[in-house]
């Protein structure tokens, strides 16, 4: 199992760090992560979400990170394809792959914010068709360098798309997965799944089982095909300290704030049944409960966070590995704890937790 970093670039109004400081601190964490043996740095894309996420132009952050690191892989999680032009996505990703020496991980999804859809002139009911067509265009651009495509939304004739990515046949492809159907679809398409911190662990564990079964039915023993990505990556909020009580005291307020913000971002989808987003509706009661009675204990019980000493972290993460998680996308302190506490937690995790998972 590999250990990655996951960042939202949160800038809480109650915090003492400026927007610029958050960006610089996060870049410093990624440089440190490389030296400590972490695998990938993942960055989201969100818009119009003050405090919770200031990561509106992740490709620029990733480009900056590419020049400060040499080995750390650079994950875009996710590109919301319905409101991006697929040719521009292919061009930007390929450019980043060239600049980084072939270290890009390409994660895509549909997005979930009604405000984003409205601002960027898209209908949520069309999200699936936009995402499917966009992915087909991007894959063609990566594979051939030329695009010939005619669909419901896009019509291209013999476009030469430059530059070409260094990784061949293309950078690893991942998709955000929330509903059971999205796990099945990812398996059929031969791509990895990015599991966000939306759902309790017992539900995610079942999703992973279904993904593995669907993959076996679809691809059998073809996992070595370089066009395929049979991996599961899961995001989880984490804080590690030598003392269990200190870990919980340090992380409590920050993690609860972060998850309350996160769950609040899906409220717009839950309040109105958008076509194609029916699965989110099933979490209405769950999210309502979380909003009213959210505690660190609740998050821990539901398997959405890992907070404690190294032995506790090893125990909790071992369960993820046993269930088939290949990458744990670690939101250290959820990006809202003081930089000194986050850095100390990263050092301790690398020294005392990661060695327990060395194959």
N, C-alpha and C positions, 0 to 999 in steps of 0.2 A: 504494500500500500504506500502510495506517495502522499507527501504532505505539501500543500500549496498555501498561498495567502489569498485572501479575498477581501476586497475593499470597495466601499461605497463613497468614500470621500465625504463623510458626514462632518458637518460644522454646526454643532448645537449652539443655540443662542446663549445657553447658560454656561458654555465652556469658556476657557480663557485663551483659545487659539484662534488666530485669524484664518481666513480661507487660504491665504498663501502659506501659512505655517502648516496647515493640514496637508497641502500638496507636498511641501518639502519633507515633512515628517514621513509621509507615506513612501516617497521615493527612497528616503534613507532606510526605511524598513525593508524595502525590496532589495536594496544593495546588501543589507545585513542578511536577509533571507538566503541570498545566493551563497554567501560565505558559510552559512550554517547548514547548507545542504537541502534546503527546500527546493521543490521542483519547478513550480509555476507561480507567477503572480497574475491574479484574475481581477479584472476591473469591469464594473457594470456600465450601462448607459441608462441614465434617467434624465428627465427634463421637468422643470417647474415643481421641484420638490425641495423647497428651502429647508435647511438644516439636515434633513435625512440624507440627501445625496446631491453633491455638487459635481458629479461626474457626468457632465453633459457632452464632453468632447474626448472620450477615452482614447481615441487613436492618437491624439497629441500627447497625452500622458504616457501611453505605451511607447511612443517614439522617443520621448525623453528617457524613459527607463531603458530602452534598447541601447542608449549611448552610455549608460552608467553601469551596465551589467554585461557579462560575457556569456553566461551559461543559463541563467534563469529564463525559463520559457515565459512567453507573454500571452496571456489569455484575454480575449475579448468576450465577456460573458454578461450580457449578450448584445449582438447587433439586432435591434428590433426591425426586421426586414420590411414590414408593411409601410413604414414611413422613411425608407431610404431607397435611393435609386440603386438597383443591383449592379450596374456598371461601375458606379462610384464606390460601392462596397468592395468589389473585386479589385479595383485600382488601389484603394487605400490599403487593403490587406496585403496585396502583393508588394506594395512599396514598403510597408512595415516589415514584411518578411525579408526583403532585400537589406534594409537597414540593420536588421537584427541578426543577420547571418543565418536565417532560416529557423526562427524560434517562435513563430506565431501559432496559436491555437484559436481556431475560429468557432465561436459559439453564436448561434442565432436563435431567435424566438419571435413571438408575435407582439410582445409588450402587453401591458394590461391596464394602461392608464387612459380613461376616456378623454382627459384633458389633452394628453399628447396626441391622440388620434384627431381630435378636433383642431388643434393648433396646426398640425401638419397636413390637414386636408384629406384624411382617410376615414372610411367607415369601418367600425369594428366588425361589422358583419362580413366584410371582405378580407378579414385578416388572414384566414387560412389560404385563400387563393393567391393573395399577394406573396405570402411567405413561400408557398410552393413554387410559384413561377420565379421568384427572385432566386431561390436556391438553385433551380435548374439553370438559370442564366449564369450565376456565379460559378457553378461547377463546370459549365461549358467554357467559360473564360479561363479558368484555371487549367483545364485539360488541353485546350486547343489554342488558346491565345486569340481565337476568333469566335465571334458569337453570331449565330443565325438562329433566331427564335421568333416564333409568333404565338402569342397567347391571348388571354382575355385582357391583360393589362399592359403587356409589353410587346413591341414588334421591332426587331432588329435584323438588319441584313448585312452580313459579312463585316462586322465591326472588329477591328484589330485592337484588342485590349492590352494595354501596357502599363507597367512592366509585368513580367512573368514572375510568379513566386519562386523562390529558391527551392523550397520543398516540393518534391515531385512524388506522386502525381499532383498533390496539393497539400496545404496545411491540414492537420487533423480537424475534422468537422464534428461539432457538438450541437445539440439542441436543448433548450430549456424544456423540462418535462414536469408537468404538474398532474394532469389527469392520467388515468390508466391508459387511455387511448393514445396519448402522446408517447408513452413508453413503448407501446406496440408499434407505433409509426416509426419511431427512431430505430427500432430493431429491423424493421422491414427495409429502411433506407440505408442501413449499415453505418449508422453514426452513433456517437457517444451521447450520454444523457447528463445534463447538468441539473441537479436537484437542488432547488432553492429551499430556504428554511421556512416554507409555508405550512408544512404538514407535520403531524406527529410521526415519530420514528416507526411505530408499528404499521402505519400505512405505507410509508416509504419502503419498508422492508418487503412488503407484499408487491409493491410496484417493481422493485428490483428483481424479485423472483420471476415475475411475469416477463420482464424484459429479457432475462437470461433464457427463459424457455422459448420466447418468440425468436430470439437470435439463433438458437440452435435449430429451430424449425426452418428458418429462412436461409441461414448461411452454413450450418453444420460446422465442419472443421476449417472453414475458409478465413478464420480470424487473422491469419498472417498476410492476407491480401492488403497491400499498402493503401488501397482505396477505402478500407474499412477501419472503423474505430469502435471496438467493442467495449469501451470503458464507461464506468459510472463515476461521476464526481458529485460529491455532496457538500453543501455549505453548512457550516455550523459555527455558532458563536463560542469562543473559547477564552479561558483565562487560566493560567497555570502559575502556582506559587508553592513554595516548599511547605507552607502551612495551610491546611485546608480552610480553616476559618478566615484567615487573612485573604485567601483567594476569593472567597464568597463576599467578604466585606468590600474588597476593592472593586469587584465586578458587578455587584448587585444593581446599583442605580444605573450604570451605563448600559448594561445589557437589557435591563427592563425598558429603558428609554428607547433603545435601538429597536427592539422587537415590537414595542407599541407603535413606533413610527412605521415600521415595515408592514405590520398587519393593517394599519390604518390606510396604507396606500392602495389596498385592494377594495376598500369600502365602496368606491364608485362602481366597481363591477358587481359587487354583491347587492347594492341597492336597486340595480336595474338589470334585468336578465338580457344581456347582450347576446345576440345570436353567435354561436361558436364558443361562448365562454360559460356554458351551462354548468360545467363542473365546479367552477368557483362558487356558484350559488349554494352548493351543498355545504359549504363551509360557513354559511351565514351565522348559524347558531354558535359554532365553534369560535369564530372570530369575535362575535359579540361577547362571549364569555371571557375570552382572552383580553379584550379591551377593558373590561370592568374589574377583573380579578387577576391581572397579570402579575406574577411574582417570579423571582428567580427559581424558587422551588417548583412552580408549575412548569416553567421552561425546561428544567432538568428532568422532571418526571416524564414529560412528553418527548424527551430525547432531542430537543432543539438546541440545547447548549451543553457544553462540558466545562465545568468550573471546579477546580480543586487542585490537590497536590499531584505529583507525577504518577503515583500509583493509581489514583482515581482516574486520571486521564487515560492511562494505559488500559485500564479495565473497560472504560466506556468505548474507547476507540477500537478495541479488540472485537467488540460486538459488531461494529460497522464492517470491519474487515471480514469477519465470518459470514456476513450477509451478502458480500460481494461488492463492497465499495472499493474502488481502485484508487481514487484521489479524495482526500478530505480537504476541502477548501476552507481554511481556517480564518475566521474573522476574529483576529486577536483583539480582545477588548471591544469588539464590534467597531473598532475605529474611533471610539469616543473616550477611551481611557487615556490618562496622561501618557506621554511618549515614554517616560522612564519606566512606567509599569509595563507597558507593552513590550519594550525592548528586553526588560528583565524576563518577562514571560517567554519570549521567543528563545532567548538563550537557554533557559531552564528546560523548555520543551525539547530543544535540539539535543541537549546534553543528557537528559534523563528519560525522555519519552520515545523519541525517534529510534534510538538503538534497539528498543524492544520489538521493532517491526522490520528489522534488517533481515532480509531473506537469505 
